[in-house]
Amino acid sequence: MHKLLAIDGLNIVRRVYEASPEPDSAHKAETAVRNSIASFQRLLTTHRPTHALAAFDHGGATWRHALHPDYRKNAASTPEALRGELPHLYEALADMGLMVVSVPEVEADDVIATVVLRWLGEGRGQAIVASTDKDLHVLIEQGAVLWDHFKSEAHDRAWVEQRFGVGPDMLADFLALVGDRAHGVPGVQKVGEKTAARLLQSYRTLEGVMNGAGILKDALGERLRKDRDNAFLSRELVTLKTDVRVGVTWNMLVWRHDMA
């Protein structure tokens, strides 16, 4: 049976880099890349995919910035020293037989979503996504499995329901209500995870929340009415783009086990 492994590249590299308490430096970046290469190797040997890719953000403005200029305005940027080491990482991954994919104006998550949904839609086999990003967990609804490399933990529908209080089919609406101010996703003021889960358990969708709780004459209803536009904008921002022109074929993603 065929198996696709889609790796969120910077999710691995940044977590490895930030795990070190050392200040930013060329040495820290070199060490992080070396350790990241070992992480990629372990992912490949653990899952033994037939097809694999590592998706990385291209950098620069994306379609989300066109929607909302403040998107990711306050997000921590990749340290310059680490950015300078990425070409060496890409070369090492290519030597391992791993296809590196980076597409202008979209994020790595969009690339992963496009490839994974096409793979599953064509009935090609199992799809595993190596990432801890919340938004990628919506792919579980279509049959993907999320893999937390750092905890060696698989995330399925039951995990999502336990963690967020809603299923993966409601996760985009959940994230739209909660928002992520560090990444410029406004959400609804003073609506945290528990409140968002409770609202969606009752009203099922963001539209249902706005049509139901949003008409109540209480503080929550007032906040929902006030931030209605922000909530729907937030849902656009957290929704994955699934029609990216990735520029690879399935044959290009074939991974030979003897290359790791």
Backbone bond lengths (Angstrom), bond angles and torsions (degrees), N, CA, C in turn:
res aa  C-N    CA-C-N  psi(-1)  N-CA   C-N-CA  omega(-1)  CA-C   N-CA-C  phi
1 M - - - 1.475 - - 1.525 109.45 -
2 H 1.319 117.09 136.19 1.451 121.01 179.78 1.531 111.06 -74.94
3 K 1.317 114.55 150.55 1.464 120.14 -179.15 1.527 108.83 -142.29
4 L 1.329 116.10 127.95 1.462 122.58 177.20 1.522 109.86 -101.10
5 L 1.328 116.18 131.84 1.461 121.85 172.46 1.518 107.74 -115.72
6 A 1.328 116.60 114.56 1.463 122.48 178.12 1.526 108.15 -108.80
7 I 1.322 116.12 117.02 1.464 121.52 -174.14 1.523 110.18 -105.06
8 D 1.306 115.97 127.96 1.467 122.98 173.62 1.528 106.92 -79.97
9 G 1.337 116.13 95.39 1.459 121.08 -168.04 1.514 115.73 -57.70
10 L 1.338 116.82 -52.14 1.469 118.61 -177.67 1.516 112.32 -69.99
11 N 1.328 117.19 -25.09 1.459 120.05 175.48 1.522 110.23 -60.01
12 I 1.336 116.00 -37.92 1.463 120.60 176.33 1.520 110.63 -72.59
13 V 1.329 116.45 -51.83 1.473 121.18 -172.37 1.520 111.72 -64.70
14 R 1.330 117.47 -44.77 1.471 119.45 -178.57 1.522 111.63 -66.65
15 R 1.317 117.44 -38.37 1.467 119.91 178.43 1.524 110.29 -64.54
16 V 1.321 117.00 -41.55 1.465 120.72 178.39 1.530 110.01 -64.94
17 Y 1.316 116.34 -44.44 1.467 121.36 -178.95 1.529 111.18 -62.63
18 E 1.321 116.41 -46.25 1.463 120.76 -174.92 1.527 112.68 -76.65
19 A 1.323 116.85 -11.65 1.464 119.57 176.68 1.521 111.81 -70.42
20 S 1.330 116.81 -20.13 1.463 120.80 178.91 1.518 109.96 -87.95
21 P 1.343 118.18 132.22 1.468 120.93 -179.88 1.530 113.04 -78.64
22 E 1.324 117.47 -5.29 1.466 119.92 -179.46 1.522 111.17 -62.46
23 P 1.349 117.64 150.74 1.466 120.32 174.20 1.528 109.99 -67.74
24 D 1.326 116.26 160.49 1.459 120.62 178.96 1.521 110.64 -56.40
25 S 1.304 115.57 133.37 1.466 120.47 179.28 1.518 108.40 -165.94
26 A 1.330 116.01 164.42 1.457 121.04 177.22 1.528 110.46 -62.31
27 H 1.333 116.51 -38.27 1.459 120.37 -179.96 1.526 111.03 -64.58
28 K 1.327 116.05 -42.91 1.467 119.87 178.89 1.525 109.88 -62.55
29 A 1.328 117.29 -40.93 1.459 121.17 -179.79 1.529 111.01 -65.35
30 E 1.323 116.99 -43.72 1.466 120.75 179.68 1.529 110.93 -62.56
31 T 1.336 115.19 -42.06 1.467 119.71 179.50 1.526 110.70 -65.08
32 A 1.345 116.25 -41.63 1.462 120.49 -179.61 1.527 111.26 -63.36
33 V 1.324 116.68 -40.95 1.466 119.75 179.65 1.524 110.17 -66.69
34 R 1.321 116.81 -41.40 1.466 120.30 178.12 1.525 110.73 -61.01
35 N 1.330 116.53 -44.60 1.461 120.41 178.88 1.532 111.72 -69.14
36 S 1.327 115.79 -32.59 1.464 119.85 177.95 1.521 110.76 -66.04
37 I 1.330 116.57 -39.62 1.463 120.01 178.08 1.523 110.03 -58.79
38 A 1.329 116.22 -40.72 1.467 120.22 176.69 1.528 110.61 -63.58
39 S 1.349 117.26 -35.80 1.467 120.41 178.23 1.520 111.06 -66.14
40 F 1.324 117.25 -43.07 1.460 120.62 178.04 1.529 110.53 -62.89
41 Q 1.312 116.34 -41.87 1.473 119.70 178.12 1.523 111.03 -61.04
42 R 1.345 115.35 -41.48 1.466 118.88 -179.19 1.529 110.84 -67.09
43 L 1.323 117.38 -36.97 1.461 120.07 176.69 1.525 111.08 -60.96
44 L 1.316 115.77 -44.01 1.465 119.90 -178.85 1.526 111.86 -66.81
45 T 1.314 116.61 -43.18 1.463 119.03 -178.33 1.526 111.59 -73.91
46 T 1.331 117.40 -27.95 1.472 120.43 177.42 1.517 111.24 -70.58
47 H 1.338 117.00 -44.70 1.458 120.35 -171.92 1.526 113.63 -97.08
48 R 1.333 117.58 -20.09 1.458 121.87 178.09 1.531 111.55 46.67
49 P 1.334 117.57 59.17 1.469 119.50 -178.10 1.522 111.56 -73.99
50 T 1.312 115.38 160.44 1.458 119.97 169.82 1.525 110.30 -88.14
51 H 1.343 115.76 -26.77 1.454 122.24 179.79 1.533 108.23 -135.80
52 A 1.336 116.34 144.07 1.472 118.84 -176.95 1.513 110.91 -154.75
53 L 1.324 114.91 151.73 1.459 121.40 171.80 1.520 109.19 -150.31
54 A 1.320 114.44 155.90 1.467 121.42 172.76 1.519 106.80 -119.00
55 A 1.327 116.83 117.25 1.460 121.71 -178.71 1.528 109.99 -98.06
56 F 1.323 115.42 135.05 1.457 121.88 178.75 1.527 109.45 -128.17
57 D 1.342 116.01 146.91 1.460 119.99 172.67 1.524 108.79 -61.88
58 H 1.330 115.69 138.30 1.457 120.35 179.46 1.521 111.28 -75.60
59 G 1.331 116.27 -29.06 1.465 120.96 -175.06 1.518 110.34 95.67
60 G 1.322 116.77 156.83 1.456 121.00 -178.73 1.518 111.69 86.74
61 A 1.325 114.67 -176.19 1.462 121.12 -176.74 1.525 110.44 -69.31
62 T 1.327 115.38 148.43 1.459 122.16 177.94 1.525 109.60 -122.96
63 W 1.315 116.11 178.29 1.463 120.20 178.33 1.525 111.49 -61.66
64 R 1.331 117.39 -24.45 1.461 119.99 178.35 1.537 111.07 -70.93
65 H 1.325 117.76 -33.55 1.461 120.48 176.73 1.526 110.71 -66.09
66 A 1.327 117.36 -32.78 1.463 120.54 177.13 1.527 110.63 -65.62
67 L 1.335 116.21 -33.73 1.463 120.76 177.00 1.521 111.99 -74.40
68 H 1.326 115.59 -37.83 1.466 121.44 -171.21 1.527 108.45 -148.66
69 P 1.333 118.09 98.21 1.472 120.90 -175.61 1.524 114.88 -56.00
70 D 1.334 117.34 -24.11 1.463 120.31 -179.90 1.524 113.38 -86.64
71 Y 1.333 117.09 4.22 1.453 119.82 179.95 1.526 110.17 -59.45
72 R 1.315 115.52 128.64 1.473 124.45 -179.94 1.529 113.17 58.61
73 K 1.323 117.00 19.13 1.466 120.77 -178.16 1.518 111.92 -59.46
74 N 1.336 117.11 -38.17 1.467 120.85 -177.05 1.530 112.96 -102.87
75 A 1.329 116.72 6.79 1.463 119.66 179.77 1.522 110.24 -73.10
76 A 1.308 116.01 143.14 1.460 120.37 178.61 1.530 109.69 -66.11
77 S 1.320 116.38 128.03 1.457 120.17 179.59 1.526 110.19 -81.66
78 T 1.319 115.39 161.04 1.459 119.76 177.57 1.521 109.09 -66.52
79 P 1.339 118.80 125.20 1.474 120.54 -179.71 1.530 111.29 -53.34
80 E 1.318 116.27 142.27 1.464 121.50 -174.94 1.526 111.88 -57.85
81 A 1.329 116.26 -41.36 1.470 119.43 -179.18 1.527 110.74 -62.39
82 L 1.326 116.27 -39.98 1.456 119.99 179.44 1.524 110.68 -69.59
83 R 1.321 116.85 -40.78 1.462 120.18 178.50 1.528 110.52 -59.09
84 G 1.341 115.70 -38.39 1.452 119.88 -179.76 1.517 113.54 -66.61
85 E 1.336 117.29 -21.73 1.460 121.54 -179.79 1.525 112.90 -89.50
86 L 1.325 117.32 -11.67 1.464 119.64 -175.13 1.532 113.57 -60.83
87 P 1.345 119.94 -38.91 1.473 117.87 177.20 1.534 112.87 -58.00
88 H 1.333 117.43 -35.08 1.460 120.60 177.20 1.534 110.07 -66.66
89 L 1.342 115.69 -37.93 1.458 119.72 177.01 1.529 110.46 -63.95
90 Y 1.331 116.99 -44.75 1.460 120.63 -179.13 1.534 110.62 -59.51
91 E 1.325 116.40 -40.62 1.464 120.27 178.60 1.525 111.06 -63.44
92 A 1.326 115.68 -42.63 1.472 119.49 -179.87 1.528 110.87 -65.25
93 L 1.326 116.82 -38.59 1.465 119.89 179.41 1.528 110.51 -67.32
94 A 1.332 116.31 -39.21 1.463 119.45 176.95 1.525 110.88 -62.46
95 D 1.332 116.23 -37.86 1.467 120.35 177.88 1.529 111.67 -64.28
96 M 1.333 115.72 -25.80 1.461 120.70 177.62 1.526 111.84 -84.47
97 G 1.316 116.47 -0.43 1.455 120.43 -178.61 1.510 113.51 82.84
98 L 1.331 116.96 18.36 1.464 121.58 -176.83 1.525 109.53 -101.88
99 M 1.319 116.92 122.83 1.453 122.31 179.63 1.527 110.13 -73.75
100 V 1.328 116.73 124.84 1.465 122.66 176.28 1.527 108.00 -96.98
101 V 1.335 116.73 127.40 1.463 121.48 -176.63 1.525 109.28 -124.42
102 S 1.326 115.98 129.19 1.461 122.33 178.09 1.524 107.15 -144.70
103 V 1.325 117.08 123.84 1.464 121.35 -173.26 1.528 109.52 -122.05
104 P 1.344 117.92 127.91 1.468 120.21 179.09 1.526 112.36 -58.67
105 E 1.333 114.69 145.36 1.468 124.69 172.03 1.526 114.60 70.96
106 V 1.323 117.14 5.88 1.463 119.81 171.84 1.522 107.98 -132.88
107 E 1.328 115.99 165.43 1.457 120.90 178.81 1.525 110.38 -97.75
108 A 1.307 114.94 163.44 1.466 120.16 179.39 1.523 111.14 -56.78
109 D 1.320 117.44 -36.17 1.467 120.71 179.91 1.529 111.38 -60.88
110 D 1.335 116.98 -36.77 1.459 120.80 178.63 1.524 110.83 -67.42
111 V 1.334 115.88 -40.34 1.468 120.52 177.35 1.528 109.75 -61.22
112 I 1.328 115.57 -47.68 1.461 120.27 -179.31 1.524 110.78 -61.25
113 A 1.335 117.00 -45.96 1.464 120.57 -178.94 1.522 110.91 -60.31
114 T 1.328 116.95 -43.14 1.463 120.94 -179.74 1.526 111.38 -61.93
115 V 1.323 116.02 -48.98 1.464 120.38 -176.84 1.528 111.07 -66.44
116 V 1.331 116.29 -45.53 1.468 120.38 -177.31 1.528 111.50 -64.37
117 L 1.325 117.44 -43.94 1.461 119.19 -178.50 1.533 111.62 -68.88
118 R 1.320 116.95 -34.41 1.469 118.45 175.30 1.532 110.24 -66.01
119 W 1.314 115.58 -42.13 1.471 120.73 179.71 1.527 110.42 -60.13
120 L 1.323 115.94 -49.79 1.462 120.28 -178.98 1.521 111.36 -68.31
121 G 1.329 116.24 -38.52 1.457 120.48 -179.96 1.514 113.11 -63.49
122 E 1.325 116.25 -29.04 1.461 120.85 177.90 1.523 112.15 -90.28
123 G 1.325 116.16 3.14 1.462 120.46 176.80 1.516 113.42 63.76
124 R 1.324 117.45 37.77 1.459 121.06 -174.04 1.527 113.30 -82.23
125 G 1.322 118.20 -16.17 1.455 119.96 -179.94 1.513 112.12 139.63
126 Q 1.302 115.77 -158.00 1.464 122.56 -176.72 1.527 110.70 -75.45
127 A 1.324 116.33 147.90 1.463 122.07 176.14 1.523 109.59 -128.42
128 I 1.315 115.62 125.20 1.464 121.93 178.47 1.518 108.14 -118.13
129 V 1.323 116.82 131.09 1.457 122.42 178.19 1.523 108.11 -112.91
130 A 1.317 116.24 118.75 1.468 121.08 179.47 1.520 108.88 -92.15
131 S 1.312 116.37 99.67 1.468 122.32 -178.87 1.518 109.44 -169.37
132 T 1.334 115.51 156.37 1.466 120.51 172.65 1.531 111.06 -109.29
133 D 1.339 118.08 5.41 1.460 121.33 -178.70 1.525 110.86 -64.79
134 K 1.329 115.73 133.59 1.457 120.43 -178.73 1.523 111.86 -61.47
135 D 1.352 116.74 -44.96 1.456 118.82 -171.74 1.526 112.71 -64.42
136 L 1.332 117.88 -29.29 1.461 119.91 179.81 1.526 112.86 -69.37
137 H 1.321 116.96 -15.81 1.468 119.59 -179.99 1.529 112.38 -67.64
138 V 1.328 118.01 -13.13 1.471 119.15 175.80 1.525 110.15 -65.08
139 L 1.329 118.25 -23.23 1.465 121.39 -178.66 1.527 112.51 -67.36
140 I 1.329 116.15 -17.49 1.467 120.28 177.10 1.530 110.00 -61.13
141 E 1.332 116.91 -32.41 1.460 121.09 -179.86 1.527 111.62 -60.47
142 Q 1.326 116.10 -29.57 1.467 120.62 -178.79 1.526 112.60 -94.15
143 G 1.340 116.96 1.22 1.455 119.79 174.91 1.514 115.91 113.39
144 A 1.320 118.39 -0.45 1.466 120.71 177.85 1.527 110.55 -77.52
145 V 1.330 115.32 160.89 1.463 122.81 172.38 1.529 107.38 -116.46
146 L 1.314 116.91 131.59 1.465 121.19 174.58 1.520 108.67 -91.30
147 W 1.326 116.22 139.64 1.458 121.22 -178.06 1.526 109.27 -123.27
148 D 1.339 116.01 120.02 1.465 122.01 174.18 1.522 107.41 -87.89
149 H 1.323 115.69 103.44 1.466 120.86 -176.91 1.522 111.33 -61.18
150 F 1.319 117.16 -35.56 1.455 120.82 -172.04 1.529 112.66 -77.68
151 K 1.322 116.39 -20.76 1.462 120.15 176.05 1.532 112.08 -111.22
152 S 1.342 115.73 -0.59 1.481 120.48 -174.62 1.526 109.60 49.25
153 E 1.336 115.08 53.35 1.461 121.59 -170.87 1.523 110.23 -131.59
154 A 1.327 116.84 129.29 1.456 122.08 176.17 1.525 110.03 -88.73
155 H 1.318 116.08 137.93 1.455 121.84 178.94 1.525 109.47 -112.45
156 D 1.326 116.23 123.03 1.453 121.78 177.13 1.527 108.79 -122.60
157 R 1.336 116.65 -168.46 1.467 120.33 -177.92 1.528 111.29 -58.00
158 A 1.329 117.65 -42.64 1.467 120.64 -179.07 1.524 110.66 -61.79
159 W 1.340 117.11 -37.88 1.469 120.17 179.25 1.521 109.93 -64.69
160 V 1.326 116.94 -44.81 1.468 120.72 -179.55 1.525 110.32 -60.98
161 E 1.331 116.93 -45.02 1.463 120.45 -179.23 1.522 111.18 -63.61
162 Q 1.324 116.59 -37.91 1.456 120.47 178.80 1.522 111.29 -69.25
163 R 1.335 116.76 -40.84 1.471 121.53 -175.94 1.525 112.49 -75.78
164 F 1.333 117.73 -43.39 1.465 120.61 -171.77 1.527 113.93 -108.86
165 G 1.325 117.40 -16.64 1.458 119.42 -179.16 1.516 113.47 86.43
166 V 1.333 116.98 1.62 1.463 122.04 176.56 1.528 107.48 -139.87
167 G 1.326 116.25 163.37 1.454 120.46 177.80 1.518 111.50 -80.36
168 P 1.319 117.62 169.36 1.465 120.68 -179.62 1.515 113.51 -62.16
169 D 1.355 117.87 -24.14 1.460 120.64 178.08 1.524 112.05 -68.97
170 M 1.330 118.04 -20.63 1.462 122.30 179.34 1.524 112.71 -103.69
171 L 1.314 117.02 1.79 1.457 119.43 -169.47 1.525 112.74 -66.42
172 A 1.326 118.57 -37.88 1.469 120.21 179.00 1.531 110.40 -62.55
173 D 1.334 116.99 -41.88 1.459 120.29 177.97 1.530 110.85 -66.91
174 F 1.318 115.85 -38.08 1.465 121.26 176.58 1.531 110.42 -59.81
175 L 1.317 116.69 -49.43 1.467 120.88 -179.13 1.525 111.36 -66.85
176 A 1.326 116.61 -30.09 1.463 120.12 177.68 1.523 111.22 -67.06
177 L 1.319 116.88 -37.74 1.465 120.48 178.58 1.525 111.74 -72.48
178 V 1.316 116.46 -43.44 1.465 120.77 -176.58 1.526 111.35 -73.84
179 G 1.346 115.83 -39.79 1.459 120.06 -177.79 1.519 112.10 73.17
180 D 1.294 114.52 174.97 1.468 121.99 177.23 1.520 106.27 -150.22
181 R 1.315 115.46 89.65 1.458 119.50 -172.54 1.523 113.22 -65.52
182 A 1.326 116.77 -28.79 1.463 119.74 177.49 1.525 111.12 -64.68
183 H 1.340 116.20 -27.09 1.465 120.69 179.93 1.521 112.17 -105.60
184 G 1.326 116.91 10.82 1.455 119.48 176.61 1.509 114.56 74.86
185 V 1.345 117.76 24.24 1.464 122.23 174.92 1.525 106.10 -102.32
186 P 1.337 118.80 106.20 1.478 120.61 -166.72 1.518 115.93 -66.75
187 G 1.348 118.42 -40.74 1.459 120.03 -177.44 1.516 111.93 62.71
188 V 1.335 115.51 -157.86 1.469 122.39 178.29 1.525 107.98 -112.75
189 Q 1.296 116.44 129.43 1.464 120.72 -177.78 1.522 111.79 -56.43
190 K 1.325 113.85 134.91 1.469 122.61 174.85 1.526 113.64 63.46
191 V 1.315 116.91 21.40 1.465 120.04 171.60 1.519 107.13 -106.12
192 G 1.325 115.49 108.35 1.450 121.11 179.05 1.513 111.34 -94.16
193 E 1.322 115.81 -172.05 1.458 120.33 -174.49 1.525 112.73 -64.15
194 K 1.325 117.27 -41.55 1.466 119.40 -177.77 1.524 111.38 -66.09
195 T 1.341 115.73 -41.49 1.466 119.40 179.44 1.528 110.42 -67.16
196 A 1.330 116.85 -42.86 1.463 120.44 179.69 1.522 110.62 -61.26
197 A 1.332 117.04 -43.23 1.464 120.31 179.23 1.525 110.70 -63.59
198 R 1.313 116.10 -43.45 1.479 119.48 -179.42 1.530 110.75 -62.30
199 L 1.326 116.59 -42.69 1.463 120.42 179.76 1.529 111.31 -62.67
200 L 1.316 116.90 -43.62 1.458 119.96 -177.62 1.525 112.04 -74.17
201 Q 1.318 116.90 -30.17 1.461 119.19 174.15 1.528 110.58 -62.87
202 S 1.331 115.63 -32.61 1.471 120.38 -179.23 1.528 112.73 -85.86
203 Y 1.339 116.78 -41.26 1.463 120.26 -170.04 1.530 114.14 -112.62
204 R 1.328 118.02 -6.80 1.472 125.42 169.41 1.525 115.29 75.91
205 T 1.312 119.77 -41.97 1.461 122.27 -176.52 1.526 110.23 -134.19
206 L 1.333 115.79 166.41 1.470 119.70 176.40 1.527 110.33 -62.51
207 E 1.336 116.92 -39.55 1.456 119.80 177.03 1.528 110.57 -61.90
208 G 1.332 115.82 -42.14 1.457 119.90 178.47 1.516 112.43 -62.85
209 V 1.324 115.94 -40.22 1.466 120.38 177.69 1.521 110.34 -60.71
210 M 1.321 116.79 -46.50 1.462 120.49 -177.32 1.534 111.64 -68.15
211 N 1.329 116.24 -34.69 1.469 119.75 -179.92 1.520 112.81 -79.97
212 G 1.348 116.26 -20.86 1.455 120.50 -178.80 1.512 112.02 -102.04
213 A 1.324 115.65 -79.55 1.466 119.74 -178.73 1.525 111.42 -64.45
214 G 1.331 116.19 -26.74 1.461 119.64 -177.31 1.516 114.46 -69.42
215 I 1.325 118.08 -10.17 1.472 119.86 177.49 1.526 111.33 -103.69
216 L 1.334 116.93 -2.68 1.463 119.60 -179.67 1.526 110.82 -68.94
217 K 1.314 115.48 145.28 1.461 119.96 -179.05 1.527 109.99 -93.43
218 D 1.328 115.01 61.42 1.459 120.15 174.75 1.523 107.60 -137.06
219 A 1.346 116.14 -179.13 1.465 119.70 -174.68 1.526 111.72 -62.88
220 L 1.330 116.21 -38.34 1.471 119.12 -179.78 1.520 110.38 -66.47
221 G 1.333 116.18 -45.55 1.463 119.26 178.25 1.514 111.81 -58.81
222 E 1.332 116.28 -39.00 1.472 120.40 178.77 1.531 111.22 -64.03
223 R 1.340 116.08 -42.47 1.468 119.17 179.96 1.527 111.00 -66.47
224 L 1.321 116.18 -38.66 1.467 119.48 178.71 1.524 110.98 -64.37
225 R 1.323 116.72 -40.84 1.471 119.47 178.42 1.518 110.62 -66.97
226 K 1.316 116.70 -42.21 1.460 121.07 -177.97 1.530 111.76 -64.52
227 D 1.324 116.57 -39.67 1.465 120.56 -174.86 1.530 112.69 -105.43
228 R 1.321 115.91 21.70 1.468 120.07 -179.09 1.533 111.23 -54.90
229 D 1.322 116.97 -50.59 1.467 120.37 -178.02 1.529 110.75 -62.52
230 N 1.329 116.39 -39.69 1.465 119.81 178.26 1.526 111.77 -62.86
231 A 1.323 116.05 -36.87 1.465 119.71 -179.39 1.529 110.79 -65.09
232 F 1.322 116.70 -45.14 1.467 119.19 -179.30 1.526 111.41 -71.13
233 L 1.334 116.89 -34.34 1.469 119.61 172.88 1.526 109.82 -62.76
234 S 1.311 116.26 -42.43 1.465 120.75 -179.22 1.514 110.90 -61.70
235 R 1.337 116.76 -38.60 1.465 118.50 179.08 1.532 110.60 -64.75
236 E 1.318 116.92 -37.27 1.472 118.60 175.81 1.522 110.87 -62.88
237 L 1.340 116.02 -39.30 1.462 120.28 -176.63 1.534 112.08 -69.47
238 V 1.325 117.38 -34.56 1.469 119.70 -177.04 1.527 112.60 -91.62
239 T 1.326 116.69 -8.98 1.464 119.48 179.04 1.527 109.71 -76.57
240 L 1.310 116.63 131.69 1.460 121.75 -177.34 1.524 110.93 -76.50
241 K 1.303 115.83 138.00 1.465 121.67 174.25 1.526 107.66 -79.33
242 T 1.310 117.13 131.05 1.469 119.71 -172.91 1.526 113.02 -121.05
243 D 1.329 116.59 15.02 1.466 119.64 179.89 1.527 111.45 -126.30
244 V 1.331 115.74 34.16 1.464 120.95 -179.09 1.530 110.07 -69.12
245 R 1.319 116.52 138.64 1.463 120.97 173.15 1.525 107.05 -83.12
246 V 1.302 115.62 93.04 1.465 122.10 -170.41 1.526 111.54 -76.13
247 G 1.326 117.32 -34.02 1.456 120.30 177.21 1.518 115.02 81.95
248 V 1.343 116.89 23.87 1.463 120.41 176.10 1.520 108.92 -131.70
249 T 1.322 115.48 156.29 1.463 121.56 174.84 1.521 108.65 -108.86
250 W 1.328 115.97 165.42 1.469 119.01 177.62 1.525 110.39 -60.45
251 N 1.308 117.36 -36.45 1.468 119.76 178.89 1.524 111.81 -62.38
252 M 1.325 116.67 -33.13 1.468 120.77 178.89 1.528 111.48 -70.65
253 L 1.319 116.89 -21.00 1.468 120.77 -177.69 1.526 112.91 -95.98
254 V 1.337 116.75 -0.98 1.462 119.08 178.31 1.530 109.14 -61.15
255 W 1.339 115.28 131.28 1.481 119.85 179.73 1.499 109.73 -112.58
256 R 1.314 115.50 127.32 1.458 121.43 178.03 1.520 110.10 -90.07
257 H 1.305 116.76 122.62 1.474 121.73 -175.30 1.522 112.86 -59.68
258 D 1.320 117.65 -23.31 1.462 118.67 -176.69 1.519 113.63 -82.70
259 M 1.365 116.64 3.26 1.456 119.43 -177.36 1.517 112.61 -97.59
260 A 1.335 118.29 -12.34 1.475 120.78 -177.83 1.516 110.42 -79.10
